[in-house]
Amino acid sequence: MTTDPGVDALIQQWTAEREDTVEDVEASRIASAWLSEAPEVTPGIPGQRNTTGSAEWQLVESTDTGYVAAMRRRLPDAPEELLSEAAGWWQMIGDVGEAQQWWDAGISPLDQRALDYRAAGLRPADLAKHLGPLTVLEHLRRGSAPAWCVARLNRQRRDMVS
């Protein structure tokens, strides 16, 4: 499919998880029937509260087509639903350019760990930096914690300034 074995494995796992068994089809039918009886509620996320304390609901918008198009260029064989879900996560935290920077640095935006690395304080440029004989990306792929890598990078920067 792609040249990245990690992305190929992720796509294969995602596809296998979505293959429906007879039990899955029956459970889905029952859930759909049950949900059809529930009152319809417009999906939304809480908006920022104004000074009066009342909360407004913002409608959840569909995934920005720019994100999906950028990912489609990189993974033409990936299922549309997978691209849409991954793009939806990136859309909430950053722009398409940032997702592409992570990809260029060696982490696919389809990989949930990219969001974890970002939350830990890593940037795409950090992945190529060396911590000893290995790069940060190599450390992460060998199982090192993102927080450990961030701490080592901070220590390395502090030592360079001293």
C-alpha positions as CSV (number, residue, x, y, z in Angstrom):
1,M,0.0,0.0,0.0
2,T,2.4,2.7,1.2
3,T,6.1,2.7,1.8
4,D,5.7,3.1,5.6
5,P,5.2,-0.3,7.3
6,G,3.8,1.3,10.4
7,V,1.1,3.1,8.3
8,D,0.4,-0.2,6.4
9,A,0.0,-2.0,9.7
10,L,-2.3,0.7,11.0
11,I,-4.5,0.6,7.9
12,Q,-4.7,-3.2,8.0
13,Q,-5.6,-3.2,11.7
14,W,-8.2,-0.5,11.1
15,T,-9.7,-2.5,8.2
16,A,-9.8,-5.7,10.2
17,E,-11.5,-4.0,13.1
18,R,-14.3,-2.8,10.8
19,E,-15.1,-6.2,9.3
20,D,-18.6,-7.0,10.6
21,T,-19.5,-10.4,12.0
22,V,-23.0,-11.7,12.3
23,E,-23.0,-10.6,16.0
24,D,-21.8,-7.1,15.0
25,V,-24.6,-6.7,12.4
26,E,-27.2,-7.8,14.9
27,A,-25.9,-5.5,17.6
28,S,-25.8,-2.6,15.2
29,R,-29.4,-3.3,14.2
30,I,-30.6,-3.4,17.8
31,A,-28.6,-0.2,18.6
32,S,-30.1,1.6,15.5
33,A,-33.6,0.6,16.5
34,W,-33.1,1.7,20.1
35,L,-31.5,5.0,19.0
36,S,-34.4,5.7,16.5
37,E,-36.8,5.8,19.5
38,A,-34.7,8.4,21.3
39,P,-35.5,12.1,20.9
40,E,-33.2,13.7,18.3
41,V,-30.6,16.0,19.8
42,T,-28.4,18.2,17.6
43,P,-24.7,17.3,18.2
44,G,-22.6,20.0,19.6
45,I,-19.8,21.0,21.9
46,P,-20.1,23.5,24.7
47,G,-19.1,27.0,23.6
48,Q,-17.3,29.5,25.7
49,R,-19.4,30.9,28.4
50,N,-20.1,34.6,28.3
51,T,-20.2,36.8,31.4
52,T,-23.8,35.9,32.3
53,G,-22.8,32.3,32.8
54,S,-25.1,30.8,30.2
55,A,-23.7,28.2,27.8
56,E,-24.3,28.1,24.1
57,W,-23.8,25.0,21.9
58,Q,-21.8,25.1,18.8
59,L,-22.7,22.7,16.0
60,V,-20.1,20.1,15.2
61,E,-18.9,20.8,11.7
62,S,-17.8,18.1,9.3
63,T,-14.1,17.5,8.6
64,D,-12.4,20.2,6.6
65,T,-11.9,18.9,3.1
66,G,-8.4,20.5,3.0
67,Y,-7.2,18.1,5.7
68,V,-8.7,15.0,3.9
69,A,-7.2,16.1,0.6
70,A,-3.8,16.6,2.1
71,M,-3.9,13.1,3.6
72,R,-5.3,11.6,0.4
73,R,-2.3,12.9,-1.5
74,R,0.0,11.0,0.9
75,L,-2.1,7.8,1.2
76,P,-4.2,7.3,-1.9
77,D,-5.2,3.8,-0.9
78,A,-6.4,4.5,2.6
79,P,-10.1,4.3,3.3
80,E,-11.9,7.6,3.2
81,E,-13.4,7.0,6.6
82,L,-10.0,6.5,8.2
83,L,-8.7,9.7,6.6
84,S,-11.7,11.7,7.7
85,E,-11.4,10.5,11.3
86,A,-7.6,11.3,11.4
87,A,-8.2,14.7,9.8
88,G,-10.9,15.4,12.3
89,W,-8.4,15.0,15.2
90,W,-5.8,17.1,13.5
91,Q,-8.4,19.7,12.7
92,M,-9.2,20.2,16.4
93,I,-5.6,20.9,17.4
94,G,-3.7,22.3,14.5
95,D,-3.6,23.2,10.8
96,V,-2.9,21.1,7.8
97,G,0.6,22.4,7.6
98,E,1.5,21.1,11.1
99,A,0.1,17.7,10.3
100,Q,2.3,17.7,7.1
101,Q,5.3,18.7,9.2
102,W,4.8,15.7,11.5
103,W,4.5,13.5,8.4
104,D,7.6,14.9,6.9
105,A,9.5,14.3,10.2
106,G,8.5,10.6,10.1
107,I,5.3,10.4,12.1
108,S,2.1,9.8,10.2
109,P,-0.9,12.0,11.3
110,L,-2.9,8.7,11.0
111,D,-0.9,7.5,14.0
112,Q,-2.6,8.5,17.3
113,R,0.9,8.7,18.9
114,A,1.6,11.9,16.9
115,L,-1.0,13.6,19.0
116,D,0.5,12.2,22.2
117,Y,4.0,13.4,21.2
118,R,2.6,16.8,20.4
119,A,0.8,16.9,23.8
120,A,4.0,16.0,25.6
121,G,5.7,19.0,24.1
122,L,7.5,17.6,21.1
123,R,7.6,19.5,17.8
124,P,8.2,17.9,14.4
125,A,11.7,19.5,14.3
126,D,12.6,17.7,17.5
127,L,12.3,14.3,16.0
128,A,15.5,14.6,14.0
129,K,17.6,15.8,17.0
130,H,20.0,13.3,18.6
131,L,19.8,12.1,22.1
132,G,23.0,10.1,22.3
133,P,23.5,7.9,19.3
134,L,19.8,7.8,18.4
135,T,17.4,10.5,17.2
136,V,14.3,11.3,19.2
137,L,12.2,9.5,16.6
138,E,14.3,6.4,17.0
139,H,14.0,6.6,20.8
140,L,10.2,6.9,20.4
141,R,10.0,4.0,18.0
142,R,12.0,1.9,20.5
143,G,9.4,2.6,23.2
144,S,10.9,5.6,25.1
145,A,8.3,7.8,26.7
146,P,7.6,11.2,24.9
147,A,8.0,13.0,28.3
148,W,11.5,11.4,28.7
149,C,12.5,12.7,25.3
150,V,11.2,16.1,26.1
151,A,13.1,16.1,29.4
152,R,16.3,15.0,27.7
153,L,15.9,17.7,25.0
154,N,15.4,20.4,27.6
155,R,18.4,19.2,29.5
156,Q,20.5,19.1,26.3
157,R,19.4,22.7,25.6
158,R,20.2,23.8,29.1
159,D,23.6,22.2,28.9
160,M,24.4,24.0,25.6
161,V,23.5,27.4,27.1
162,S,25.7,26.8,30.2
